[in-house]
């Protein structure tokens, strides 16, 4: 499964199209790199 994020709603989803604004979501994978600095927020990014 791939985690994606809507840049408009700031919502995480697994869909390529945001169910809220029907905009295209972005691959959220790059976020994992930044999370390294704040490991405690790991779980929050997945919900
Ligand atoms: Zn959206």
mmCIF file of the protein (N, C-alpha, C, O) and its ligand, coordinates in Angstrom:
data_MODEL
# 
_entry.id   MODEL 
# 
loop_
_entity.id 
_entity.type 
_entity.pdbx_number_of_molecules 
1 polymer     1 
2 non-polymer 1 
# 
_entity_poly.entity_id                      1 
_entity_poly.type                           'polypeptide(L)' 
_entity_poly.nstd_linkage                   no 
_entity_poly.nstd_monomer                   no 
_entity_poly.pdbx_seq_one_letter_code       
;(UNK)(UNK)(UNK)(UNK)(UNK)(UNK)(UNK)(UNK)(UNK)(UNK)(UNK)(UNK)(UNK)(UNK)(UNK)(UNK)
(UNK)(UNK)(UNK)(UNK)(UNK)(UNK)(UNK)(UNK)(UNK)(UNK)(UNK)(UNK)(UNK)(UNK)(UNK)(UNK)
(UNK)(UNK)(UNK)(UNK)(UNK)(UNK)(UNK)(UNK)(UNK)(UNK)(UNK)(UNK)(UNK)(UNK)(UNK)
;
_entity_poly.pdbx_seq_one_letter_code_can   XXXXXXXXXXXXXXXXXXXXXXXXXXXXXXXXXXXXXXXXXXXXXXX 
_entity_poly.pdbx_strand_id                 A 
# 
loop_
_entity_poly_seq.entity_id 
_entity_poly_seq.num 
_entity_poly_seq.mon_id 
_entity_poly_seq.hetero 
1 1  UNK n 
1 2  UNK n 
1 3  UNK n 
1 4  UNK n 
1 5  UNK n 
1 6  UNK n 
1 7  UNK n 
1 8  UNK n 
1 9  UNK n 
1 10 UNK n 
1 11 UNK n 
1 12 UNK n 
1 13 UNK n 
1 14 UNK n 
1 15 UNK n 
1 16 UNK n 
1 17 UNK n 
1 18 UNK n 
1 19 UNK n 
1 20 UNK n 
1 21 UNK n 
1 22 UNK n 
1 23 UNK n 
1 24 UNK n 
1 25 UNK n 
1 26 UNK n 
1 27 UNK n 
1 28 UNK n 
1 29 UNK n 
1 30 UNK n 
1 31 UNK n 
1 32 UNK n 
1 33 UNK n 
1 34 UNK n 
1 35 UNK n 
1 36 UNK n 
1 37 UNK n 
1 38 UNK n 
1 39 UNK n 
1 40 UNK n 
1 41 UNK n 
1 42 UNK n 
1 43 UNK n 
1 44 UNK n 
1 45 UNK n 
1 46 UNK n 
1 47 UNK n 
# 
loop_
_struct_asym.id 
_struct_asym.entity_id 
A 1 
B 2 
# 
loop_
_chem_comp.id 
_chem_comp.type 
_chem_comp.mon_nstd_flag 
UNK 'L-peptide linking' . 
ZN  non-polymer         . 
# 
_pdbx_entity_nonpoly.entity_id   2 
_pdbx_entity_nonpoly.name        ? 
_pdbx_entity_nonpoly.comp_id     ZN 
# 
_pdbx_nonpoly_scheme.asym_id         B 
_pdbx_nonpoly_scheme.entity_id       2 
_pdbx_nonpoly_scheme.mon_id          ZN 
_pdbx_nonpoly_scheme.ndb_seq_num     1 
_pdbx_nonpoly_scheme.pdb_seq_num     101 
_pdbx_nonpoly_scheme.auth_seq_num    101 
_pdbx_nonpoly_scheme.pdb_mon_id      ZN 
_pdbx_nonpoly_scheme.auth_mon_id     ZN 
_pdbx_nonpoly_scheme.pdb_strand_id   A 
_pdbx_nonpoly_scheme.pdb_ins_code    . 
# 
loop_
_atom_site.group_PDB 
_atom_site.id 
_atom_site.type_symbol 
_atom_site.label_atom_id 
_atom_site.label_alt_id 
_atom_site.label_comp_id 
_atom_site.label_asym_id 
_atom_site.label_entity_id 
_atom_site.label_seq_id 
_atom_site.pdbx_PDB_ins_code 
_atom_site.Cartn_x 
_atom_site.Cartn_y 
_atom_site.Cartn_z 
_atom_site.occupancy 
_atom_site.B_iso_or_equiv 
_atom_site.pdbx_formal_charge 
_atom_site.auth_seq_id 
_atom_site.auth_comp_id 
_atom_site.auth_asym_id 
_atom_site.auth_atom_id 
_atom_site.pdbx_PDB_model_num 
ATOM   1   N  N  . UNK A 1 1  ? 0.849   -1.206 0.000  1.00 0.00 ? 1   UNK A N  1 
ATOM   2   C  CA . UNK A 1 1  ? 0.000   0.000  0.000  1.00 0.00 ? 1   UNK A CA 1 
ATOM   3   C  C  . UNK A 1 1  ? 0.876   1.245  0.000  1.00 0.00 ? 1   UNK A C  1 
ATOM   4   O  O  . UNK A 1 1  ? 1.948   1.288  0.604  1.00 0.00 ? 1   UNK A O  1 
ATOM   5   N  N  . UNK A 1 2  ? 0.395   2.212  -0.675 1.00 0.00 ? 2   UNK A N  1 
ATOM   6   C  CA . UNK A 1 2  ? 1.147   3.449  -0.778 1.00 0.00 ? 2   UNK A CA 1 
ATOM   7   C  C  . UNK A 1 2  ? 0.390   4.568  -0.087 1.00 0.00 ? 2   UNK A C  1 
ATOM   8   O  O  . UNK A 1 2  ? -0.798  4.783  -0.325 1.00 0.00 ? 2   UNK A O  1 
ATOM   9   N  N  . UNK A 1 3  ? 1.089   5.253  0.749  1.00 0.00 ? 3   UNK A N  1 
ATOM   10  C  CA . UNK A 1 3  ? 0.454   6.379  1.445  1.00 0.00 ? 3   UNK A CA 1 
ATOM   11  C  C  . UNK A 1 3  ? 0.561   7.631  0.594  1.00 0.00 ? 3   UNK A C  1 
ATOM   12  O  O  . UNK A 1 3  ? 1.637   7.982  0.108  1.00 0.00 ? 3   UNK A O  1 
ATOM   13  N  N  . UNK A 1 4  ? -0.557  8.291  0.425  1.00 0.00 ? 4   UNK A N  1 
ATOM   14  C  CA . UNK A 1 4  ? -0.576  9.514  -0.371 1.00 0.00 ? 4   UNK A CA 1 
ATOM   15  C  C  . UNK A 1 4  ? -1.192  10.639 0.437  1.00 0.00 ? 4   UNK A C  1 
ATOM   16  O  O  . UNK A 1 4  ? -1.846  10.411 1.455  1.00 0.00 ? 4   UNK A O  1 
ATOM   17  N  N  . UNK A 1 5  ? -0.974  11.842 -0.030 1.00 0.00 ? 5   UNK A N  1 
ATOM   18  C  CA . UNK A 1 5  ? -1.492  12.982 0.723  1.00 0.00 ? 5   UNK A CA 1 
ATOM   19  C  C  . UNK A 1 5  ? -2.052  14.034 -0.223 1.00 0.00 ? 5   UNK A C  1 
ATOM   20  O  O  . UNK A 1 5  ? -1.460  14.352 -1.254 1.00 0.00 ? 5   UNK A O  1 
ATOM   21  N  N  . UNK A 1 6  ? -3.204  14.561 0.157  1.00 0.00 ? 6   UNK A N  1 
ATOM   22  C  CA . UNK A 1 6  ? -3.793  15.630 -0.641 1.00 0.00 ? 6   UNK A CA 1 
ATOM   23  C  C  . UNK A 1 6  ? -3.178  16.968 -0.230 1.00 0.00 ? 6   UNK A C  1 
ATOM   24  O  O  . UNK A 1 6  ? -3.256  17.342 0.941  1.00 0.00 ? 6   UNK A O  1 
ATOM   25  N  N  . UNK A 1 7  ? -2.581  17.679 -1.149 1.00 0.00 ? 7   UNK A N  1 
ATOM   26  C  CA . UNK A 1 7  ? -1.955  18.960 -0.814 1.00 0.00 ? 7   UNK A CA 1 
ATOM   27  C  C  . UNK A 1 7  ? -2.985  20.029 -0.470 1.00 0.00 ? 7   UNK A C  1 
ATOM   28  O  O  . UNK A 1 7  ? -2.662  21.008 0.201  1.00 0.00 ? 7   UNK A O  1 
ATOM   29  N  N  . UNK A 1 8  ? -4.202  19.850 -0.919 1.00 0.00 ? 8   UNK A N  1 
ATOM   30  C  CA . UNK A 1 8  ? -5.255  20.836 -0.655 1.00 0.00 ? 8   UNK A CA 1 
ATOM   31  C  C  . UNK A 1 8  ? -5.855  20.663 0.729  1.00 0.00 ? 8   UNK A C  1 
ATOM   32  O  O  . UNK A 1 8  ? -5.971  21.623 1.492  1.00 0.00 ? 8   UNK A O  1 
ATOM   33  N  N  . UNK A 1 9  ? -6.238  19.422 1.050  1.00 0.00 ? 9   UNK A N  1 
ATOM   34  C  CA . UNK A 1 9  ? -6.906  19.151 2.322  1.00 0.00 ? 9   UNK A CA 1 
ATOM   35  C  C  . UNK A 1 9  ? -5.909  18.797 3.415  1.00 0.00 ? 9   UNK A C  1 
ATOM   36  O  O  . UNK A 1 9  ? -6.267  18.739 4.591  1.00 0.00 ? 9   UNK A O  1 
ATOM   37  N  N  . UNK A 1 10 ? -4.656  18.560 3.028  1.00 0.00 ? 10  UNK A N  1 
ATOM   38  C  CA . UNK A 1 10 ? -3.639  18.106 3.992  1.00 0.00 ? 10  UNK A CA 1 
ATOM   39  C  C  . UNK A 1 10 ? -4.078  16.799 4.629  1.00 0.00 ? 10  UNK A C  1 
ATOM   40  O  O  . UNK A 1 10 ? -3.801  16.531 5.798  1.00 0.00 ? 10  UNK A O  1 
ATOM   41  N  N  . UNK A 1 11 ? -4.766  15.994 3.836  1.00 0.00 ? 11  UNK A N  1 
ATOM   42  C  CA . UNK A 1 11 ? -5.292  14.729 4.339  1.00 0.00 ? 11  UNK A CA 1 
ATOM   43  C  C  . UNK A 1 11 ? -4.519  13.579 3.711  1.00 0.00 ? 11  UNK A C  1 
ATOM   44  O  O  . UNK A 1 11 ? -4.155  13.616 2.536  1.00 0.00 ? 11  UNK A O  1 
ATOM   45  N  N  . UNK A 1 12 ? -4.279  12.557 4.527  1.00 0.00 ? 12  UNK A N  1 
ATOM   46  C  CA . UNK A 1 12 ? -3.613  11.366 4.015  1.00 0.00 ? 12  UNK A CA 1 
ATOM   47  C  C  . UNK A 1 12 ? -4.642  10.372 3.519  1.00 0.00 ? 12  UNK A C  1 
ATOM   48  O  O  . UNK A 1 12 ? -5.690  10.181 4.136  1.00 0.00 ? 12  UNK A O  1 
ATOM   49  N  N  . UNK A 1 13 ? -4.338  9.752  2.416  1.00 0.00 ? 13  UNK A N  1 
ATOM   50  C  CA . UNK A 1 13 ? -5.251  8.782  1.834  1.00 0.00 ? 13  UNK A CA 1 
ATOM   51  C  C  . UNK A 1 13 ? -4.454  7.753  1.052  1.00 0.00 ? 13  UNK A C  1 
ATOM   52  O  O  . UNK A 1 13 ? -3.267  7.937  0.783  1.00 0.00 ? 13  UNK A O  1 
ATOM   53  N  N  . UNK A 1 14 ? -5.119  6.677  0.696  1.00 0.00 ? 14  UNK A N  1 
ATOM   54  C  CA . UNK A 1 14 ? -4.457  5.663  -0.120 1.00 0.00 ? 14  UNK A CA 1 
ATOM   55  C  C  . UNK A 1 14 ? -4.878  5.791  -1.571 1.00 0.00 ? 14  UNK A C  1 
ATOM   56  O  O  . UNK A 1 14 ? -4.375  5.072  -2.435 1.00 0.00 ? 14  UNK A O  1 
ATOM   57  N  N  . UNK A 1 15 ? -5.797  6.702  -1.839 1.00 0.00 ? 15  UNK A N  1 
ATOM   58  C  CA . UNK A 1 15 ? -6.302  6.880  -3.205 1.00 0.00 ? 15  UNK A CA 1 
ATOM   59  C  C  . UNK A 1 15 ? -5.443  7.876  -3.970 1.00 0.00 ? 15  UNK A C  1 
ATOM   60  O  O  . UNK A 1 15 ? -4.764  8.725  -3.393 1.00 0.00 ? 15  UNK A O  1 
ATOM   61  N  N  . UNK A 1 16 ? -5.497  7.740  -5.269 1.00 0.00 ? 16  UNK A N  1 
ATOM   62  C  CA . UNK A 1 16 ? -4.748  8.683  -6.096 1.00 0.00 ? 16  UNK A CA 1 
ATOM   63  C  C  . UNK A 1 16 ? -5.506  9.986  -6.259 1.00 0.00 ? 16  UNK A C  1 
ATOM   64  O  O  . UNK A 1 16 ? -4.941  11.043 -6.542 1.00 0.00 ? 16  UNK A O  1 
ATOM   65  N  N  . UNK A 1 17 ? -6.817  9.864  -6.066 1.00 0.00 ? 17  UNK A N  1 
ATOM   66  C  CA . UNK A 1 17 ? -7.654  11.060 -6.141 1.00 0.00 ? 17  UNK A CA 1 
ATOM   67  C  C  . UNK A 1 17 ? -8.253  11.317 -4.769 1.00 0.00 ? 17  UNK A C  1 
ATOM   68  O  O  . UNK A 1 17 ? -8.803  10.413 -4.140 1.00 0.00 ? 17  UNK A O  1 
ATOM   69  N  N  . UNK A 1 18 ? -8.142  12.534 -4.321 1.00 0.00 ? 18  UNK A N  1 
ATOM   70  C  CA . UNK A 1 18 ? -8.695  12.879 -3.008 1.00 0.00 ? 18  UNK A CA 1 
ATOM   71  C  C  . UNK A 1 18 ? -10.214 12.744 -3.037 1.00 0.00 ? 18  UNK A C  1 
ATOM   72  O  O  . UNK A 1 18 ? -10.871 13.324 -3.902 1.00 0.00 ? 18  UNK A O  1 
ATOM   73  N  N  . UNK A 1 19 ? -10.778 11.983 -2.097 1.00 0.00 ? 19  UNK A N  1 
ATOM   74  C  CA . UNK A 1 19 ? -12.239 11.799 -2.054 1.00 0.00 ? 19  UNK A CA 1 
ATOM   75  C  C  . UNK A 1 19 ? -12.958 13.074 -1.639 1.00 0.00 ? 19  UNK A C  1 
ATOM   76  O  O  . UNK A 1 19 ? -14.166 13.199 -1.841 1.00 0.00 ? 19  UNK A O  1 
ATOM   77  N  N  . UNK A 1 20 ? -12.238 14.004 -1.073 1.00 0.00 ? 20  UNK A N  1 
ATOM   78  C  CA . UNK A 1 20 ? -12.871 15.229 -0.586 1.00 0.00 ? 20  UNK A CA 1 
ATOM   79  C  C  . UNK A 1 20 ? -12.945 16.296 -1.682 1.00 0.00 ? 20  UNK A C  1 
ATOM   80  O  O  . UNK A 1 20 ? -14.019 16.821 -1.975 1.00 0.00 ? 20  UNK A O  1 
ATOM   81  N  N  . UNK A 1 21 ? -11.811 16.606 -2.273 1.00 0.00 ? 21  UNK A N  1 
ATOM   82  C  CA . UNK A 1 21 ? -11.782 17.688 -3.251 1.00 0.00 ? 21  UNK A CA 1 
ATOM   83  C  C  . UNK A 1 21 ? -11.545 17.154 -4.657 1.00 0.00 ? 21  UNK A C  1 
ATOM   84  O  O  . UNK A 1 21 ? -11.458 17.929 -5.610 1.00 0.00 ? 21  UNK A O  1 
ATOM   85  N  N  . UNK A 1 22 ? -11.441 15.837 -4.793 1.00 0.00 ? 22  UNK A N  1 
ATOM   86  C  CA . UNK A 1 22 ? -11.197 15.165 -6.073 1.00 0.00 ? 22  UNK A CA 1 
ATOM   87  C  C  . UNK A 1 22 ? -9.930  15.670 -6.764 1.00 0.00 ? 22  UNK A C  1 
ATOM   88  O  O  . UNK A 1 22 ? -9.756  15.517 -7.973 1.00 0.00 ? 22  UNK A O  1 
ATOM   89  N  N  . UNK A 1 23 ? -9.062  16.267 -5.973 1.00 0.00 ? 23  UNK A N  1 
ATOM   90  C  CA . UNK A 1 23 ? -7.765  16.682 -6.533 1.00 0.00 ? 23  UNK A CA 1 
ATOM   91  C  C  . UNK A 1 23 ? -6.786  15.534 -6.525 1.00 0.00 ? 23  UNK A C  1 
ATOM   92  O  O  . UNK A 1 23 ? -7.005  14.530 -5.846 1.00 0.00 ? 23  UNK A O  1 
ATOM   93  N  N  . UNK A 1 24 ? -5.733  15.669 -7.256 1.00 0.00 ? 24  UNK A N  1 
ATOM   94  C  CA . UNK A 1 24 ? -4.740  14.603 -7.305 1.00 0.00 ? 24  UNK A CA 1 
ATOM   95  C  C  . UNK A 1 24 ? -3.888  14.636 -6.043 1.00 0.00 ? 24  UNK A C  1 
ATOM   96  O  O  . UNK A 1 24 ? -3.420  15.690 -5.612 1.00 0.00 ? 24  UNK A O  1 
ATOM   97  N  N  . UNK A 1 25 ? -3.699  13.454 -5.464 1.00 0.00 ? 25  UNK A N  1 
ATOM   98  C  CA . UNK A 1 25 ? -2.882  13.378 -4.254 1.00 0.00 ? 25  UNK A CA 1 
ATOM   99  C  C  . UNK A 1 25 ? -1.427  13.124 -4.613 1.00 0.00 ? 25  UNK A C  1 
ATOM   100 O  O  . UNK A 1 25 ? -1.107  12.645 -5.701 1.00 0.00 ? 25  UNK A O  1 
ATOM   101 N  N  . UNK A 1 26 ? -0.567  13.456 -3.679 1.00 0.00 ? 26  UNK A N  1 
ATOM   102 C  CA . UNK A 1 26 ? 0.857   13.282 -3.896 1.00 0.00 ? 26  UNK A CA 1 
ATOM   103 C  C  . UNK A 1 26 ? 1.379   12.114 -3.095 1.00 0.00 ? 26  UNK A C  1 
ATOM   104 O  O  . UNK A 1 26 ? 0.842   11.774 -2.041 1.00 0.00 ? 26  UNK A O  1 
ATOM   105 N  N  . UNK A 1 27 ? 2.414   11.514 -3.595 1.00 0.00 ? 27  UNK A N  1 
ATOM   106 C  CA . UNK A 1 27 ? 3.060   10.440 -2.860 1.00 0.00 ? 27  UNK A CA 1 
ATOM   107 C  C  . UNK A 1 27 ? 3.643   11.013 -1.568 1.00 0.00 ? 27  UNK A C  1 
ATOM   108 O  O  . UNK A 1 27 ? 4.420   11.967 -1.588 1.00 0.00 ? 27  UNK A O  1 
ATOM   109 N  N  . UNK A 1 28 ? 3.255   10.416 -0.463 1.00 0.00 ? 28  UNK A N  1 
ATOM   110 C  CA . UNK A 1 28 ? 3.685   10.958 0.828  1.00 0.00 ? 28  UNK A CA 1 
ATOM   111 C  C  . UNK A 1 28 ? 4.991   10.334 1.288  1.00 0.00 ? 28  UNK A C  1 
ATOM   112 O  O  . UNK A 1 28 ? 5.443   10.588 2.404  1.00 0.00 ? 28  UNK A O  1 
ATOM   113 N  N  . UNK A 1 29 ? 5.590   9.533  0.448  1.00 0.00 ? 29  UNK A N  1 
ATOM   114 C  CA . UNK A 1 29 ? 6.792   8.813  0.850  1.00 0.00 ? 29  UNK A CA 1 
ATOM   115 C  C  . UNK A 1 29 ? 7.912   9.754  1.285  1.00 0.00 ? 29  UNK A C  1 
ATOM   116 O  O  . UNK A 1 29 ? 8.671   9.442  2.202  1.00 0.00 ? 29  UNK A O  1 
ATOM   117 N  N  . UNK A 1 30 ? 8.009   10.881 0.637  1.00 0.00 ? 30  UNK A N  1 
ATOM   118 C  CA . UNK A 1 30 ? 9.108   11.799 0.963  1.00 0.00 ? 30  UNK A CA 1 
ATOM   119 C  C  . UNK A 1 30 ? 9.031   12.272 2.410  1.00 0.00 ? 30  UNK A C  1 
ATOM   120 O  O  . UNK A 1 30 ? 10.023  12.721 2.984  1.00 0.00 ? 30  UNK A O  1 
ATOM   121 N  N  . UNK A 1 31 ? 7.848   12.164 2.983  1.00 0.00 ? 31  UNK A N  1 
ATOM   122 C  CA . UNK A 1 31 ? 7.663   12.599 4.368  1.00 0.00 ? 31  UNK A CA 1 
ATOM   123 C  C  . UNK A 1 31 ? 8.491   11.761 5.319  1.00 0.00 ? 31  UNK A C  1 
ATOM   124 O  O  . UNK A 1 31 ? 8.939   12.242 6.360  1.00 0.00 ? 31  UNK A O  1 
ATOM   125 N  N  . UNK A 1 32 ? 8.689   10.519 4.959  1.00 0.00 ? 32  UNK A N  1 
ATOM   126 C  CA . UNK A 1 32 ? 9.402   9.614  5.852  1.00 0.00 ? 32  UNK A CA 1 
ATOM   127 C  C  . UNK A 1 32 ? 10.815  10.116 6.141  1.00 0.00 ? 32  UNK A C  1 
ATOM   128 O  O  . UNK A 1 32 ? 11.360  9.876  7.218  1.00 0.00 ? 32  UNK A O  1 
ATOM   129 N  N  . UNK A 1 33 ? 11.383  10.793 5.196  1.00 0.00 ? 33  UNK A N  1 
ATOM   130 C  CA . UNK A 1 33 ? 12.741  11.310 5.387  1.00 0.00 ? 33  UNK A CA 1 
ATOM   131 C  C  . UNK A 1 33 ? 12.736  12.384 6.464  1.00 0.00 ? 33  UNK A C  1 
ATOM   132 O  O  . UNK A 1 33 ? 13.615  12.424 7.325  1.00 0.00 ? 33  UNK A O  1 
ATOM   133 N  N  . UNK A 1 34 ? 11.750  13.237 6.405  1.00 0.00 ? 34  UNK A N  1 
ATOM   134 C  CA . UNK A 1 34 ? 11.679  14.331 7.379  1.00 0.00 ? 34  UNK A CA 1 
ATOM   135 C  C  . UNK A 1 34 ? 11.333  13.805 8.764  1.00 0.00 ? 34  UNK A C  1 
ATOM   136 O  O  . UNK A 1 34 ? 11.751  14.371 9.773  1.00 0.00 ? 34  UNK A O  1 
ATOM   137 N  N  . UNK A 1 35 ? 10.570  12.723 8.807  1.00 0.00 ? 35  UNK A N  1 
ATOM   138 C  CA . UNK A 1 35 ? 10.133  12.165 10.084 1.00 0.00 ? 35  UNK A CA 1 
ATOM   139 C  C  . UNK A 1 35 ? 11.325  11.694 10.908 1.00 0.00 ? 35  UNK A C  1 
ATOM   140 O  O  . UNK A 1 35 ? 11.240  11.601 12.132 1.00 0.00 ? 35  UNK A O  1 
ATOM   141 N  N  . UNK A 1 36 ? 12.420  11.401 10.246 1.00 0.00 ? 36  UNK A N  1 
ATOM   142 C  CA . UNK A 1 36 ? 13.603  10.936 10.960 1.00 0.00 ? 36  UNK A CA 1 
ATOM   143 C  C  . UNK A 1 36 ? 13.996  11.895 12.078 1.00 0.00 ? 36  UNK A C  1 
ATOM   144 O  O  . UNK A 1 36 ? 14.553  11.486 13.097 1.00 0.00 ? 36  UNK A O  1 
ATOM   145 N  N  . UNK A 1 37 ? 13.702  13.157 11.876 1.00 0.00 ? 37  UNK A N  1 
ATOM   146 C  CA . UNK A 1 37 ? 14.061  14.151 12.887 1.00 0.00 ? 37  UNK A CA 1 
ATOM   147 C  C  . UNK A 1 37 ? 13.088  14.136 14.054 1.00 0.00 ? 37  UNK A C  1 
ATOM   148 O  O  . UNK A 1 37 ? 13.402  14.623 15.139 1.00 0.00 ? 37  UNK A O  1 
ATOM   149 N  N  . UNK A 1 38 ? 11.913  13.578 13.828 1.00 0.00 ? 38  UNK A N  1 
ATOM   150 C  CA . UNK A 1 38 ? 10.892  13.548 14.879 1.00 0.00 ? 38  UNK A CA 1 
ATOM   151 C  C  . UNK A 1 38 ? 10.212  12.198 14.895 1.00 0.00 ? 38  UNK A C  1 
ATOM   152 O  O  . UNK A 1 38 ? 9.067   12.064 14.464 1.00 0.00 ? 38  UNK A O  1 
ATOM   153 N  N  . UNK A 1 39 ? 10.921  11.192 15.396 1.00 0.00 ? 39  UNK A N  1 
ATOM   154 C  CA . UNK A 1 39 ? 10.398  9.817  15.392 1.00 0.00 ? 39  UNK A CA 1 
ATOM   155 C  C  . UNK A 1 39 ? 9.116   9.661  16.185 1.00 0.00 ? 39  UNK A C  1 
ATOM   156 O  O  . UNK A 1 39 ? 8.342   8.741  15.925 1.00 0.00 ? 39  UNK A O  1 
ATOM   157 N  N  . UNK A 1 40 ? 8.878   10.525 17.132 1.00 0.00 ? 40  UNK A N  1 
ATOM   158 C  CA . UNK A 1 40 ? 7.684   10.385 17.961 1.00 0.00 ? 40  UNK A CA 1 
ATOM   159 C  C  . UNK A 1 40 ? 6.406   10.640 17.178 1.00 0.00 ? 40  UNK A C  1 
ATOM   160 O  O  . UNK A 1 40 ? 5.338   10.171 17.574 1.00 0.00 ? 40  UNK A O  1 
ATOM   161 N  N  . UNK A 1 41 ? 6.494   11.372 16.081 1.00 0.00 ? 41  UNK A N  1 
ATOM   162 C  CA . UNK A 1 41 ? 5.293   11.713 15.319 1.00 0.00 ? 41  UNK A CA 1 
ATOM   163 C  C  . UNK A 1 41 ? 5.032   10.688 14.209 1.00 0.00 ? 41  UNK A C  1 
ATOM   164 O  O  . UNK A 1 41 ? 4.160   10.887 13.364 1.00 0.00 ? 41  UNK A O  1 
ATOM   165 N  N  . UNK A 1 42 ? 5.773   9.625  14.221 1.00 0.00 ? 42  UNK A N  1 
ATOM   166 C  CA . UNK A 1 42 ? 5.625   8.593  13.192 1.00 0.00 ? 42  UNK A CA 1 
ATOM   167 C  C  . UNK A 1 42 ? 4.167   8.158  13.006 1.00 0.00 ? 42  UNK A C  1 
ATOM   168 O  O  . UNK A 1 42 ? 3.628   8.189  11.900 1.00 0.00 ? 42  UNK A O  1 
ATOM   169 N  N  . UNK A 1 43 ? 3.551   7.757  14.107 1.00 0.00 ? 43  UNK A N  1 
ATOM   170 C  CA . UNK A 1 43 ? 2.198   7.214  14.027 1.00 0.00 ? 43  UNK A CA 1 
ATOM   171 C  C  . UNK A 1 43 ? 1.192   8.259  13.552 1.00 0.00 ? 43  UNK A C  1 
ATOM   172 O  O  . UNK A 1 43 ? 0.228   7.923  12.864 1.00 0.00 ? 43  UNK A O  1 
ATOM   173 N  N  . UNK A 1 44 ? 1.402   9.476  13.901 1.00 0.00 ? 44  UNK A N  1 
ATOM   174 C  CA . UNK A 1 44 ? 0.452   10.515 13.510 1.00 0.00 ? 44  UNK A CA 1 
ATOM   175 C  C  . UNK A 1 44 ? 0.391   10.658 12.000 1.00 0.00 ? 44  UNK A C  1 
ATOM   176 O  O  . UNK A 1 44 ? -0.671  10.935 11.441 1.00 0.00 ? 44  UNK A O  1 
ATOM   177 N  N  . UNK A 1 45 ? 1.498   10.474 11.353 1.00 0.00 ? 45  UNK A N  1 
ATOM   178 C  CA . UNK A 1 45 ? 1.531   10.658 9.917  1.00 0.00 ? 45  UNK A CA 1 
ATOM   179 C  C  . UNK A 1 45 ? 0.791   9.539  9.202  1.00 0.00 ? 45  UNK A C  1 
ATOM   180 O  O  . UNK A 1 45 ? 0.430   9.671  8.032  1.00 0.00 ? 45  UNK A O  1 
ATOM   181 N  N  . UNK A 1 46 ? 0.574   8.470  9.885  1.00 0.00 ? 46  UNK A N  1 
ATOM   182 C  CA . UNK A 1 46 ? -0.087  7.342  9.246  1.00 0.00 ? 46  UNK A CA 1 
ATOM   183 C  C  . UNK A 1 46 ? -1.592  7.368  9.472  1.00 0.00 ? 46  UNK A C  1 
ATOM   184 O  O  . UNK A 1 46 ? -2.317  6.542  8.918  1.00 0.00 ? 46  UNK A O  1 
ATOM   185 N  N  . UNK A 1 47 ? -2.056  8.295  10.267 1.00 0.00 ? 47  UNK A N  1 
ATOM   186 C  CA . UNK A 1 47 ? -3.497  8.301  10.554 1.00 0.00 ? 47  UNK A CA 1 
ATOM   187 C  C  . UNK A 1 47 ? -4.211  9.470  9.922  1.00 0.00 ? 47  UNK A C  1 
ATOM   188 O  O  . UNK A 1 47 ? -5.425  9.609  10.075 1.00 0.00 ? 47  UNK A O  1 
HETATM 189 ZN ZN . ZN  B 2 .  ? -8.355  17.032 -1.079 1.00 0.00 ? 101 ZN  A ZN 1 
# 
